[in-house]
Amino acid sequence: MDSKSIPELLKRSLQSHMAEADLREDEETQDIIAKLSVLSDKVAEAKAKALAKRAQRLVDDA
């Protein structure tokens, strides 16, 4: 199961609200979405590094 990061969940929620016309799509919301995308990418990178380190430790300990 691939869990979503908090920034990804926030971005999807914001996009959903814009789609339902609860929020309008303007420069501010686009800026927020862009920043959440960058943050989501950073979280995914950090998670991948942590998983790689964990795997390497298992190999080293074996």
Secondary structure as UniProt FT lines:
FT   HELIX           6..19
FT   TURN            20..21
FT   HELIX           27..61
//
